[in-house]
Amino acid sequence: MKGRRRKLVLNYDRDHDVLYVSLGAPKPSYADEDIDGILVRRTFDGDRLSGVTIMDFSMRSKKELQERIPFKLNVDELYDFVGKR
């Protein structure tokens, strides 16, 4: 799968201001809070990166997210999805 970009699956909990970003279809995973309020998810099967959970999404800057999310993505896509510009 090297070199292929997996589709992002986005879900936003507006009531709690939490954005869930999955790399491909959601998979059973565990999370490590590697960065304050950003939980990095890895699969139980193979310990592969499966996504991130971003707490307090609306309070985060694009620059912060670009620097802290451990995989390449278009941060504007996240803000467009949530409706924040």
PDB file of N, CA, C and O in Angstrom:
ATOM      1  N   MET A   1       0.807  -1.199   0.000  1.00  0.00           N
ATOM      2  CA  MET A   1       0.000   0.000   0.000  1.00  0.00           C
ATOM      3  C   MET A   1       0.845   1.256   0.000  1.00  0.00           C
ATOM      4  O   MET A   1       0.309   2.364  -0.018  1.00  0.00           O
ATOM      5  N   LYS A   2       2.133   1.102   0.020  1.00  0.00           N
ATOM      6  CA  LYS A   2       3.010   2.264   0.057  1.00  0.00           C
ATOM      7  C   LYS A   2       2.783   3.124  -1.173  1.00  0.00           C
ATOM      8  O   LYS A   2       2.710   2.624  -2.295  1.00  0.00           O
ATOM      9  N   GLY A   3       2.671   4.436  -0.944  1.00  0.00           N
ATOM     10  CA  GLY A   3       2.488   5.365  -2.048  1.00  0.00           C
ATOM     11  C   GLY A   3       1.029   5.650  -2.364  1.00  0.00           C
ATOM     12  O   GLY A   3       0.732   6.609  -3.077  1.00  0.00           O
ATOM     13  N   ARG A   4       0.099   4.829  -1.843  1.00  0.00           N
ATOM     14  CA  ARG A   4      -1.322   5.076  -2.064  1.00  0.00           C
ATOM     15  C   ARG A   4      -1.890   5.828  -0.882  1.00  0.00           C
ATOM     16  O   ARG A   4      -1.607   5.497   0.270  1.00  0.00           O
ATOM     17  N   ARG A   5      -2.689   6.837  -1.165  1.00  0.00           N
ATOM     18  CA  ARG A   5      -3.317   7.599  -0.091  1.00  0.00           C
ATOM     19  C   ARG A   5      -4.644   6.953   0.264  1.00  0.00           C
ATOM     20  O   ARG A   5      -5.505   6.762  -0.595  1.00  0.00           O
ATOM     21  N   ARG A   6      -4.800   6.622   1.529  1.00  0.00           N
ATOM     22  CA  ARG A   6      -6.063   6.071   1.991  1.00  0.00           C
ATOM     23  C   ARG A   6      -7.081   7.196   2.130  1.00  0.00           C
ATOM     24  O   ARG A   6      -6.730   8.320   2.489  1.00  0.00           O
ATOM     25  N   LYS A   7      -8.312   6.896   1.851  1.00  0.00           N
ATOM     26  CA  LYS A   7      -9.385   7.881   1.956  1.00  0.00           C
ATOM     27  C   LYS A   7      -9.576   8.297   3.413  1.00  0.00           C
ATOM     28  O   LYS A   7      -9.578   7.459   4.315  1.00  0.00           O
ATOM     29  N   LEU A   8      -9.733   9.585   3.626  1.00  0.00           N
ATOM     30  CA  LEU A   8     -10.028  10.081   4.966  1.00  0.00           C
ATOM     31  C   LEU A   8     -11.515   9.932   5.236  1.00  0.00           C
ATOM     32  O   LEU A   8     -12.343  10.264   4.387  1.00  0.00           O
ATOM     33  N   VAL A   9     -11.852   9.435   6.410  1.00  0.00           N
ATOM     34  CA  VAL A   9     -13.231   9.374   6.868  1.00  0.00           C
ATOM     35  C   VAL A   9     -13.315  10.327   8.050  1.00  0.00           C
ATOM     36  O   VAL A   9     -12.610  10.158   9.046  1.00  0.00           O
ATOM     37  N   LEU A  10     -14.185  11.337   7.936  1.00  0.00           N
ATOM     38  CA  LEU A  10     -14.286  12.380   8.949  1.00  0.00           C
ATOM     39  C   LEU A  10     -15.636  12.313   9.650  1.00  0.00           C
ATOM     40  O   LEU A  10     -16.669  12.110   9.012  1.00  0.00           O
ATOM     41  N   ASN A  11     -15.615  12.484  10.955  1.00  0.00           N
ATOM     42  CA  ASN A  11     -16.828  12.584  11.771  1.00  0.00           C
ATOM     43  C   ASN A  11     -16.590  13.675  12.794  1.00  0.00           C
ATOM     44  O   ASN A  11     -15.532  13.736  13.420  1.00  0.00           O
ATOM     45  N   TYR A  12     -17.596  14.546  12.961  1.00  0.00           N
ATOM     46  CA  TYR A  12     -17.446  15.663  13.890  1.00  0.00           C
ATOM     47  C   TYR A  12     -18.578  15.642  14.907  1.00  0.00           C
ATOM     48  O   TYR A  12     -19.752  15.600  14.539  1.00  0.00           O
ATOM     49  N   ASP A  13     -18.225  15.672  16.173  1.00  0.00           N
ATOM     50  CA  ASP A  13     -19.185  15.769  17.263  1.00  0.00           C
ATOM     51  C   ASP A  13     -19.240  17.246  17.658  1.00  0.00           C
ATOM     52  O   ASP A  13     -18.412  17.732  18.428  1.00  0.00           O
ATOM     53  N   ARG A  14     -20.226  17.937  17.115  1.00  0.00           N
ATOM     54  CA  ARG A  14     -20.352  19.387  17.321  1.00  0.00           C
ATOM     55  C   ARG A  14     -20.601  19.721  18.803  1.00  0.00           C
ATOM     56  O   ARG A  14     -20.090  20.720  19.307  1.00  0.00           O
ATOM     57  N   ASP A  15     -21.382  18.888  19.491  1.00  0.00           N
ATOM     58  CA  ASP A  15     -21.697  19.158  20.899  1.00  0.00           C
ATOM     59  C   ASP A  15     -20.452  19.151  21.783  1.00  0.00           C
ATOM     60  O   ASP A  15     -20.368  19.908  22.750  1.00  0.00           O
ATOM     61  N   HIS A  16     -19.496  18.303  21.451  1.00  0.00           N
ATOM     62  CA  HIS A  16     -18.285  18.179  22.273  1.00  0.00           C
ATOM     63  C   HIS A  16     -17.032  18.715  21.581  1.00  0.00           C
ATOM     64  O   HIS A  16     -15.937  18.653  22.140  1.00  0.00           O
ATOM     65  N   ASP A  17     -17.193  19.239  20.371  1.00  0.00           N
ATOM     66  CA  ASP A  17     -16.102  19.830  19.593  1.00  0.00           C
ATOM     67  C   ASP A  17     -14.935  18.848  19.414  1.00  0.00           C
ATOM     68  O   ASP A  17     -13.776  19.176  19.670  1.00  0.00           O
ATOM     69  N   VAL A  18     -15.280  17.635  18.967  1.00  0.00           N
ATOM     70  CA  VAL A  18     -14.283  16.589  18.742  1.00  0.00           C
ATOM     71  C   VAL A  18     -14.368  16.143  17.282  1.00  0.00           C
ATOM     72  O   VAL A  18     -15.441  15.793  16.792  1.00  0.00           O
ATOM     73  N   LEU A  19     -13.227  16.160  16.598  1.00  0.00           N
ATOM     74  CA  LEU A  19     -13.154  15.695  15.214  1.00  0.00           C
ATOM     75  C   LEU A  19     -12.414  14.364  15.188  1.00  0.00           C
ATOM     76  O   LEU A  19     -11.318  14.223  15.729  1.00  0.00           O
ATOM     77  N   TYR A  20     -13.054  13.390  14.538  1.00  0.00           N
ATOM     78  CA  TYR A  20     -12.462  12.059  14.369  1.00  0.00           C
ATOM     79  C   TYR A  20     -12.015  11.932  12.923  1.00  0.00           C
ATOM     80  O   TYR A  20     -12.820  12.088  12.005  1.00  0.00           O
ATOM     81  N   VAL A  21     -10.743  11.652  12.717  1.00  0.00           N
ATOM     82  CA  VAL A  21     -10.173  11.484  11.386  1.00  0.00           C
ATOM     83  C   VAL A  21      -9.670  10.052  11.291  1.00  0.00           C
ATOM     84  O   VAL A  21      -8.777   9.649  12.036  1.00  0.00           O
ATOM     85  N   SER A  22     -10.248   9.282  10.366  1.00  0.00           N
ATOM     86  CA  SER A  22      -9.815   7.897  10.170  1.00  0.00           C
ATOM     87  C   SER A  22      -9.153   7.766   8.815  1.00  0.00           C
ATOM     88  O   SER A  22      -9.581   8.379   7.837  1.00  0.00           O
ATOM     89  N   LEU A  23      -8.114   6.968   8.767  1.00  0.00           N
ATOM     90  CA  LEU A  23      -7.437   6.655   7.508  1.00  0.00           C
ATOM     91  C   LEU A  23      -8.107   5.409   6.943  1.00  0.00           C
ATOM     92  O   LEU A  23      -7.819   4.288   7.364  1.00  0.00           O
ATOM     93  N   GLY A  24      -8.990   5.618   5.998  1.00  0.00           N
ATOM     94  CA  GLY A  24      -9.777   4.509   5.470  1.00  0.00           C
ATOM     95  C   GLY A  24     -10.929   4.206   6.417  1.00  0.00           C
ATOM     96  O   GLY A  24     -11.262   5.007   7.291  1.00  0.00           O
ATOM     97  N   ALA A  25     -11.529   3.041   6.230  1.00  0.00           N
ATOM     98  CA  ALA A  25     -12.645   2.648   7.084  1.00  0.00           C
ATOM     99  C   ALA A  25     -12.163   2.516   8.529  1.00  0.00           C
ATOM    100  O   ALA A  25     -11.071   2.002   8.774  1.00  0.00           O
ATOM    101  N   PRO A  26     -12.978   2.980   9.490  1.00  0.00           N
ATOM    102  CA  PRO A  26     -12.579   2.844  10.889  1.00  0.00           C
ATOM    103  C   PRO A  26     -12.304   1.381  11.245  1.00  0.00           C
ATOM    104  O   PRO A  26     -13.016   0.472  10.818  1.00  0.00           O
ATOM    105  N   LYS A  27     -11.252   1.184  12.039  1.00  0.00           N
ATOM    106  CA  LYS A  27     -10.822  -0.149  12.460  1.00  0.00           C
ATOM    107  C   LYS A  27     -10.678  -0.168  13.970  1.00  0.00           C
ATOM    108  O   LYS A  27     -10.436   0.872  14.582  1.00  0.00           O
ATOM    109  N   PRO A  28     -10.826  -1.350  14.586  1.00  0.00           N
ATOM    110  CA  PRO A  28     -10.588  -1.420  16.033  1.00  0.00           C
ATOM    111  C   PRO A  28      -9.183  -0.909  16.350  1.00  0.00           C
ATOM    112  O   PRO A  28      -8.191  -1.403  15.812  1.00  0.00           O
ATOM    113  N   SER A  29      -9.118   0.079  17.224  1.00  0.00           N
ATOM    114  CA  SER A  29      -7.850   0.751  17.496  1.00  0.00           C
ATOM    115  C   SER A  29      -7.755   1.155  18.960  1.00  0.00           C
ATOM    116  O   SER A  29      -8.749   1.176  19.687  1.00  0.00           O
ATOM    117  N   TYR A  30      -6.546   1.469  19.367  1.00  0.00           N
ATOM    118  CA  TYR A  30      -6.308   2.079  20.675  1.00  0.00           C
ATOM    119  C   TYR A  30      -5.728   3.462  20.407  1.00  0.00           C
ATOM    120  O   TYR A  30      -5.280   3.750  19.297  1.00  0.00           O
ATOM    121  N   ALA A  31      -5.736   4.305  21.414  1.00  0.00           N
ATOM    122  CA  ALA A  31      -5.251   5.676  21.226  1.00  0.00           C
ATOM    123  C   ALA A  31      -4.204   6.029  22.268  1.00  0.00           C
ATOM    124  O   ALA A  31      -4.288   5.626  23.429  1.00  0.00           O
ATOM    125  N   ASP A  32      -3.225   6.786  21.825  1.00  0.00           N
ATOM    126  CA  ASP A  32      -2.217   7.371  22.703  1.00  0.00           C
ATOM    127  C   ASP A  32      -2.351   8.879  22.585  1.00  0.00           C
ATOM    128  O   ASP A  32      -2.448   9.411  21.479  1.00  0.00           O
ATOM    129  N   GLU A  33      -2.356   9.566  23.710  1.00  0.00           N
ATOM    130  CA  GLU A  33      -2.404  11.025  23.663  1.00  0.00           C
ATOM    131  C   GLU A  33      -0.973  11.517  23.536  1.00  0.00           C
ATOM    132  O   GLU A  33      -0.342  11.920  24.513  1.00  0.00           O
ATOM    133  N   ASP A  34      -0.474  11.474  22.296  1.00  0.00           N
ATOM    134  CA  ASP A  34       0.895  11.881  22.024  1.00  0.00           C
ATOM    135  C   ASP A  34       1.067  13.391  22.185  1.00  0.00           C
ATOM    136  O   ASP A  34       2.138  13.868  22.558  1.00  0.00           O
ATOM    137  N   ILE A  35       0.022  14.116  21.904  1.00  0.00           N
ATOM    138  CA  ILE A  35       0.071  15.573  21.936  1.00  0.00           C
ATOM    139  C   ILE A  35      -1.158  16.024  22.712  1.00  0.00           C
ATOM    140  O   ILE A  35      -2.218  15.410  22.586  1.00  0.00           O
ATOM    141  N   ASP A  36      -1.047  17.056  23.493  1.00  0.00           N
ATOM    142  CA  ASP A  36      -2.145  17.532  24.312  1.00  0.00           C
ATOM    143  C   ASP A  36      -3.437  17.668  23.503  1.00  0.00           C
ATOM    144  O   ASP A  36      -3.555  18.545  22.647  1.00  0.00           O
ATOM    145  N   GLY A  37      -4.399  16.792  23.785  1.00  0.00           N
ATOM    146  CA  GLY A  37      -5.700  16.881  23.138  1.00  0.00           C
ATOM    147  C   GLY A  37      -5.787  16.278  21.752  1.00  0.00           C
ATOM    148  O   GLY A  37      -6.848  16.328  21.129  1.00  0.00           O
ATOM    149  N   ILE A  38      -4.709  15.714  21.257  1.00  0.00           N
ATOM    150  CA  ILE A  38      -4.734  15.022  19.967  1.00  0.00           C
ATOM    151  C   ILE A  38      -4.345  13.574  20.235  1.00  0.00           C
ATOM    152  O   ILE A  38      -3.210  13.276  20.608  1.00  0.00           O
ATOM    153  N   LEU A  39      -5.309  12.684  20.038  1.00  0.00           N
ATOM    154  CA  LEU A  39      -5.085  11.265  20.298  1.00  0.00           C
ATOM    155  C   LEU A  39      -4.755  10.568  18.989  1.00  0.00           C
ATOM    156  O   LEU A  39      -5.528  10.624  18.033  1.00  0.00           O
ATOM    157  N   VAL A  40      -3.623   9.924  18.954  1.00  0.00           N
ATOM    158  CA  VAL A  40      -3.175   9.192  17.766  1.00  0.00           C
ATOM    159  C   VAL A  40      -3.662   7.762  17.901  1.00  0.00           C
ATOM    160  O   VAL A  40      -3.354   7.078  18.877  1.00  0.00           O
ATOM    161  N   ARG A  41      -4.436   7.311  16.901  1.00  0.00           N
ATOM    162  CA  ARG A  41      -5.002   5.967  16.947  1.00  0.00           C
ATOM    163  C   ARG A  41      -4.179   5.005  16.097  1.00  0.00           C
ATOM    164  O   ARG A  41      -3.742   5.332  14.993  1.00  0.00           O
ATOM    165  N   ARG A  42      -3.979   3.794  16.654  1.00  0.00           N
ATOM    166  CA  ARG A  42      -3.248   2.719  15.969  1.00  0.00           C
ATOM    167  C   ARG A  42      -4.063   1.436  16.068  1.00  0.00           C
ATOM    168  O   ARG A  42      -4.753   1.201  17.060  1.00  0.00           O
ATOM    169  N   THR A  43      -3.975   0.612  15.035  1.00  0.00           N
ATOM    170  CA  THR A  43      -4.747  -0.629  15.006  1.00  0.00           C
ATOM    171  C   THR A  43      -4.198  -1.633  16.012  1.00  0.00           C
ATOM    172  O   THR A  43      -2.994  -1.694  16.262  1.00  0.00           O
ATOM    173  N   PHE A  44      -5.101  -2.410  16.577  1.00  0.00           N
ATOM    174  CA  PHE A  44      -4.678  -3.513  17.442  1.00  0.00           C
ATOM    175  C   PHE A  44      -3.922  -4.537  16.618  1.00  0.00           C
ATOM    176  O   PHE A  44      -2.950  -5.132  17.083  1.00  0.00           O
ATOM    177  N   ASP A  45      -4.376  -4.735  15.392  1.00  0.00           N
ATOM    178  CA  ASP A  45      -3.772  -5.712  14.481  1.00  0.00           C
ATOM    179  C   ASP A  45      -2.666  -5.029  13.678  1.00  0.00           C
ATOM    180  O   ASP A  45      -2.951  -4.390  12.665  1.00  0.00           O
ATOM    181  N   GLY A  46      -1.452  -5.146  14.095  1.00  0.00           N
ATOM    182  CA  GLY A  46      -0.322  -4.615  13.343  1.00  0.00           C
ATOM    183  C   GLY A  46       0.193  -3.269  13.795  1.00  0.00           C
ATOM    184  O   GLY A  46       1.209  -2.797  13.285  1.00  0.00           O
ATOM    185  N   ASP A  47      -0.495  -2.626  14.758  1.00  0.00           N
ATOM    186  CA  ASP A  47      -0.014  -1.353  15.293  1.00  0.00           C
ATOM    187  C   ASP A  47       0.175  -0.294  14.210  1.00  0.00           C
ATOM    188  O   ASP A  47       1.093   0.523  14.293  1.00  0.00           O
ATOM    189  N   ARG A  48      -0.694  -0.304  13.188  1.00  0.00           N
ATOM    190  CA  ARG A  48      -0.607   0.673  12.095  1.00  0.00           C
ATOM    191  C   ARG A  48      -1.422   1.920  12.432  1.00  0.00           C
ATOM    192  O   ARG A  48      -2.457   1.832  13.092  1.00  0.00           O
ATOM    193  N   LEU A  49      -0.960   3.058  11.983  1.00  0.00           N
ATOM    194  CA  LEU A  49      -1.662   4.309  12.174  1.00  0.00           C
ATOM    195  C   LEU A  49      -3.045   4.208  11.534  1.00  0.00           C
ATOM    196  O   LEU A  49      -3.165   3.877  10.355  1.00  0.00           O
ATOM    197  N   SER A  50      -4.099   4.497  12.324  1.00  0.00           N
ATOM    198  CA  SER A  50      -5.454   4.401  11.786  1.00  0.00           C
ATOM    199  C   SER A  50      -6.193   5.730  11.809  1.00  0.00           C
ATOM    200  O   SER A  50      -7.262   5.846  11.210  1.00  0.00           O
ATOM    201  N   GLY A  51      -5.646   6.739  12.489  1.00  0.00           N
ATOM    202  CA  GLY A  51      -6.290   8.046  12.500  1.00  0.00           C
ATOM    203  C   GLY A  51      -5.915   8.858  13.718  1.00  0.00           C
ATOM    204  O   GLY A  51      -5.015   8.506  14.482  1.00  0.00           O
ATOM    205  N   VAL A  52      -6.635   9.960  13.876  1.00  0.00           N
ATOM    206  CA  VAL A  52      -6.449  10.823  15.046  1.00  0.00           C
ATOM    207  C   VAL A  52      -7.814  11.290  15.532  1.00  0.00           C
ATOM    208  O   VAL A  52      -8.775  11.372  14.766  1.00  0.00           O
ATOM    209  N   THR A  53      -7.871  11.590  16.810  1.00  0.00           N
ATOM    210  CA  THR A  53      -9.034  12.221  17.416  1.00  0.00           C
ATOM    211  C   THR A  53      -8.554  13.566  17.930  1.00  0.00           C
ATOM    212  O   THR A  53      -7.595  13.639  18.698  1.00  0.00           O
ATOM    213  N   ILE A  54      -9.224  14.636  17.502  1.00  0.00           N
ATOM    214  CA  ILE A  54      -8.786  15.991  17.852  1.00  0.00           C
ATOM    215  C   ILE A  54      -9.821  16.620  18.776  1.00  0.00           C
ATOM    216  O   ILE A  54     -10.921  16.974  18.351  1.00  0.00           O
ATOM    217  N   MET A  55      -9.451  16.752  20.045  1.00  0.00           N
ATOM    218  CA  MET A  55     -10.320  17.385  21.032  1.00  0.00           C
ATOM    219  C   MET A  55     -10.225  18.905  20.863  1.00  0.00           C
ATOM    220  O   MET A  55      -9.186  19.428  20.459  1.00  0.00           O
ATOM    221  N   ASP A  56     -11.321  19.607  21.176  1.00  0.00           N
ATOM    222  CA  ASP A  56     -11.356  21.074  21.076  1.00  0.00           C
ATOM    223  C   ASP A  56     -10.916  21.541  19.691  1.00  0.00           C
ATOM    224  O   ASP A  56     -10.117  22.469  19.561  1.00  0.00           O
ATOM    225  N   PHE A  57     -11.447  20.887  18.660  1.00  0.00           N
ATOM    226  CA  PHE A  57     -11.031  21.168  17.288  1.00  0.00           C
ATOM    227  C   PHE A  57     -11.162  22.646  16.923  1.00  0.00           C
ATOM    228  O   PHE A  57     -10.254  23.211  16.313  1.00  0.00           O
ATOM    229  N   SER A  58     -12.274  23.275  17.285  1.00  0.00           N
ATOM    230  CA  SER A  58     -12.506  24.665  16.858  1.00  0.00           C
ATOM    231  C   SER A  58     -11.513  25.650  17.467  1.00  0.00           C
ATOM    232  O   SER A  58     -11.410  26.785  17.002  1.00  0.00           O
ATOM    233  N   MET A  59     -10.789  25.238  18.488  1.00  0.00           N
ATOM    234  CA  MET A  59      -9.827  26.132  19.131  1.00  0.00           C
ATOM    235  C   MET A  59      -8.419  25.969  18.578  1.00  0.00           C
ATOM    236  O   MET A  59      -7.496  26.652  19.022  1.00  0.00           O
ATOM    237  N   ARG A  60      -8.246  25.071  17.613  1.00  0.00           N
ATOM    238  CA  ARG A  60      -6.907  24.780  17.092  1.00  0.00           C
ATOM    239  C   ARG A  60      -6.664  25.502  15.772  1.00  0.00           C
ATOM    240  O   ARG A  60      -7.561  25.633  14.938  1.00  0.00           O
ATOM    241  N   SER A  61      -5.443  25.960  15.608  1.00  0.00           N
ATOM    242  CA  SER A  61      -5.067  26.644  14.367  1.00  0.00           C
ATOM    243  C   SER A  61      -4.653  25.629  13.311  1.00  0.00           C
ATOM    244  O   SER A  61      -4.273  24.501  13.626  1.00  0.00           O
ATOM    245  N   LYS A  62      -4.731  26.042  12.077  1.00  0.00           N
ATOM    246  CA  LYS A  62      -4.298  25.178  10.969  1.00  0.00           C
ATOM    247  C   LYS A  62      -2.819  24.834  11.118  1.00  0.00           C
ATOM    248  O   LYS A  62      -2.414  23.695  10.887  1.00  0.00           O
ATOM    249  N   LYS A  63      -2.027  25.813  11.499  1.00  0.00           N
ATOM    250  CA  LYS A  63      -0.582  25.588  11.651  1.00  0.00           C
ATOM    251  C   LYS A  63      -0.313  24.520  12.718  1.00  0.00           C
ATOM    252  O   LYS A  63       0.507  23.624  12.514  1.00  0.00           O
ATOM    253  N   GLU A  64      -1.003  24.622  13.847  1.00  0.00           N
ATOM    254  CA  GLU A  64      -0.819  23.639  14.916  1.00  0.00           C
ATOM    255  C   GLU A  64      -1.150  22.232  14.417  1.00  0.00           C
ATOM    256  O   GLU A  64      -0.398  21.290  14.667  1.00  0.00           O
ATOM    257  N   LEU A  65      -2.266  22.090  13.718  1.00  0.00           N
ATOM    258  CA  LEU A  65      -2.669  20.768  13.229  1.00  0.00           C
ATOM    259  C   LEU A  65      -1.680  20.229  12.202  1.00  0.00           C
ATOM    260  O   LEU A  65      -1.341  19.046  12.228  1.00  0.00           O
ATOM    261  N   GLN A  66      -1.222  21.082  11.309  1.00  0.00           N
ATOM    262  CA  GLN A  66      -0.247  20.635  10.304  1.00  0.00           C
ATOM    263  C   GLN A  66       1.032  20.134  10.960  1.00  0.00           C
ATOM    264  O   GLN A  66       1.642  19.172  10.494  1.00  0.00           O
ATOM    265  N   GLU A  67       1.429  20.785  12.030  1.00  0.00           N
ATOM    266  CA  GLU A  67       2.666  20.408  12.711  1.00  0.00           C
ATOM    267  C   GLU A  67       2.505  19.164  13.574  1.00  0.00           C
ATOM    268  O   GLU A  67       3.467  18.421  13.768  1.00  0.00           O
ATOM    269  N   ARG A  68       1.305  18.926  14.094  1.00  0.00           N
ATOM    270  CA  ARG A  68       1.133  17.888  15.110  1.00  0.00           C
ATOM    271  C   ARG A  68       0.504  16.591  14.616  1.00  0.00           C
ATOM    272  O   ARG A  68       0.698  15.550  15.244  1.00  0.00           O
ATOM    273  N   ILE A  69      -0.233  16.617  13.530  1.00  0.00           N
ATOM    274  CA  ILE A  69      -0.839  15.376  13.039  1.00  0.00           C
ATOM    275  C   ILE A  69       0.260  14.565  12.358  1.00  0.00           C
ATOM    276  O   ILE A  69       0.965  15.083  11.493  1.00  0.00           O
ATOM    277  N   PRO A  70       0.410  13.296  12.741  1.00  0.00           N
ATOM    278  CA  PRO A  70       1.560  12.497  12.297  1.00  0.00           C
ATOM    279  C   PRO A  70       1.447  11.874  10.906  1.00  0.00           C
ATOM    280  O   PRO A  70       2.133  10.895  10.615  1.00  0.00           O
ATOM    281  N   PHE A  71       0.603  12.419  10.055  1.00  0.00           N
ATOM    282  CA  PHE A  71       0.538  11.969   8.665  1.00  0.00           C
ATOM    283  C   PHE A  71       0.130  13.159   7.811  1.00  0.00           C
ATOM    284  O   PHE A  71      -0.441  14.130   8.308  1.00  0.00           O
ATOM    285  N   LYS A  72       0.422  13.073   6.546  1.00  0.00           N
ATOM    286  CA  LYS A  72       0.163  14.180   5.638  1.00  0.00           C
ATOM    287  C   LYS A  72      -1.323  14.245   5.291  1.00  0.00           C
ATOM    288  O   LYS A  72      -1.927  13.245   4.902  1.00  0.00           O
ATOM    289  N   LEU A  73      -1.903  15.439   5.437  1.00  0.00           N
ATOM    290  CA  LEU A  73      -3.274  15.661   5.035  1.00  0.00           C
ATOM    291  C   LEU A  73      -3.487  17.134   4.760  1.00  0.00           C
ATOM    292  O   LEU A  73      -2.708  17.981   5.196  1.00  0.00           O
ATOM    293  N   ASN A  74      -4.539  17.427   4.040  1.00  0.00           N
ATOM    294  CA  ASN A  74      -4.907  18.792   3.738  1.00  0.00           C
ATOM    295  C   ASN A  74      -5.778  19.293   4.884  1.00  0.00           C
ATOM    296  O   ASN A  74      -6.951  18.930   4.974  1.00  0.00           O
ATOM    297  N   VAL A  75      -5.220  20.120   5.755  1.00  0.00           N
ATOM    298  CA  VAL A  75      -5.930  20.606   6.932  1.00  0.00           C
ATOM    299  C   VAL A  75      -7.157  21.415   6.529  1.00  0.00           C
ATOM    300  O   VAL A  75      -8.153  21.422   7.252  1.00  0.00           O
ATOM    301  N   ASP A  76      -7.102  22.096   5.385  1.00  0.00           N
ATOM    302  CA  ASP A  76      -8.267  22.844   4.915  1.00  0.00           C
ATOM    303  C   ASP A  76      -9.479  21.931   4.746  1.00  0.00           C
ATOM    304  O   ASP A  76     -10.614  22.355   4.962  1.00  0.00           O
ATOM    305  N   GLU A  77      -9.239  20.684   4.363  1.00  0.00           N
ATOM    306  CA  GLU A  77     -10.324  19.710   4.203  1.00  0.00           C
ATOM    307  C   GLU A  77     -11.052  19.484   5.535  1.00  0.00           C
ATOM    308  O   GLU A  77     -12.270  19.304   5.560  1.00  0.00           O
ATOM    309  N   LEU A  78     -10.308  19.493   6.624  1.00  0.00           N
ATOM    310  CA  LEU A  78     -10.917  19.318   7.944  1.00  0.00           C
ATOM    311  C   LEU A  78     -11.808  20.502   8.280  1.00  0.00           C
ATOM    312  O   LEU A  78     -12.937  20.332   8.738  1.00  0.00           O
ATOM    313  N   TYR A  79     -11.293  21.699   8.050  1.00  0.00           N
ATOM    314  CA  TYR A  79     -12.055  22.907   8.359  1.00  0.00           C
ATOM    315  C   TYR A  79     -13.283  23.040   7.451  1.00  0.00           C
ATOM    316  O   TYR A  79     -14.337  23.493   7.897  1.00  0.00           O
ATOM    317  N   ASP A  80     -13.149  22.650   6.190  1.00  0.00           N
ATOM    318  CA  ASP A  80     -14.298  22.673   5.280  1.00  0.00           C
ATOM    319  C   ASP A  80     -15.377  21.715   5.768  1.00  0.00           C
ATOM    320  O   ASP A  80     -16.561  22.047   5.731  1.00  0.00           O
ATOM    321  N   PHE A  81     -14.986  20.547   6.217  1.00  0.00           N
ATOM    322  CA  PHE A  81     -15.923  19.536   6.684  1.00  0.00           C
ATOM    323  C   PHE A  81     -16.716  20.050   7.892  1.00  0.00           C
ATOM    324  O   PHE A  81     -17.929  19.858   7.979  1.00  0.00           O
ATOM    325  N   VAL A  82     -16.023  20.693   8.805  1.00  0.00           N
ATOM    326  CA  VAL A  82     -16.644  21.189  10.033  1.00  0.00           C
ATOM    327  C   VAL A  82     -17.396  22.501   9.790  1.00  0.00           C
ATOM    328  O   VAL A  82     -18.280  22.871  10.563  1.00  0.00           O
ATOM    329  N   GLY A  83     -17.039  23.191   8.722  1.00  0.00           N
ATOM    330  CA  GLY A  83     -17.679  24.458   8.415  1.00  0.00           C
ATOM    331  C   GLY A  83     -17.023  25.634   9.105  1.00  0.00           C
ATOM    332  O   GLY A  83     -17.661  26.663   9.326  1.00  0.00           O
ATOM    333  N   LYS A  84     -15.757  25.491   9.445  1.00  0.00           N
ATOM    334  CA  LYS A  84     -15.001  26.564  10.106  1.00  0.00           C
ATOM    335  C   LYS A  84     -13.962  27.102   9.144  1.00  0.00           C
ATOM    336  O   LYS A  84     -13.203  26.333   8.554  1.00  0.00           O
ATOM    337  N   ARG A  85     -13.923  28.356   8.990  1.00  0.00           N
ATOM    338  CA  ARG A  85     -12.920  29.021   8.132  1.00  0.00           C
ATOM    339  C   ARG A  85     -12.300  30.161   8.858  1.00  0.00           C
ATOM    340  O   ARG A  85     -11.435  30.845   8.310  1.00  0.00           O
TER     341      ARG A  85
END
